[in-house]
């Protein structure tokens, strides 16, 4: 998915990107989750590890052992020249050093890298950006399977022709509305 004019996705200095992913199978070549050309990208590398790269080539590998067929929560943050990667609520990698501003480019691509392909094979769900680095505690809340949404309600019944009807619904919880960073 291309977002051609994503000027709202400008993150000068600090950011968080978080997402739920489910791999179709073991990864044998890179698969892009999301990125901005020349700014940052988040992808799954060989051996099911998470890779986060910022504009100045700062790179983090983390979270080895993602299990295909299961949802995993991935988060990457940048704050004060420190980039971090979290997998399922646990910190799995950190880079401390010069991290250039993380973005003023308008193009945003989901599920594929610019010029490289690296198509994502699986599910990408609840992709969210924050214009600040979330805290460890906030990421733990979001990594809970009921993080942003409450438990789904399952409703069932039968149609007039006797077929079974099943519907699922979930609602956004206000309790995960974090205050701005100070």
Steps between C-alpha positions, in 0.01 A plus 500: 500500500640840404410818684629752244465822700539399860631830634334423834758219533784742564690406815777752570693358794277240664243244394340164562363262243310198630318221325369146531634257238441134416743326266364248250819290524864514607680796341786417262534845343415847640132597527412867549243602759507880460740775402565843357749530216836612639358552848427174682379151439385208708512150356535132579838350410615144442441270796191701601687789665389864508717761328462876560706753310505879529611756243867499602530121461464432873382140507347277761431129474282343765223262584634181349253217501177657379264207455317485165122478534499694830451871551796693643504860619793702360598851610794722410580828674749782452577754775812704582726312256387161631300261282332194653310198370239313704346163420194383692558766767867422563797708391700301245751748366644846556729737311651792689682755289417764245156444360417758236156658494257227415306655229362772290445293185137481391494148349399216728487138385336210683588138416775576247832692483575773249719368221551163666164324496533279807124447515354406837335158501252479783274737693575859605249631752449813714798691357532815711744792506571734791693828480687406818677198644257295708627377834573137575184487712283640219641247255425218745135611513478506120672160471222343703260330257225725639726810481307750289185294466302315758418133464290431192132439543379191321141511389329210337160412373336345200373648179143435381632225268659322799862598427713585802600866529807593709628856539793643690538854625744690718509856616787737566567545870553852629728368777794482256487871410850601614581856607758690295863455600647782709 
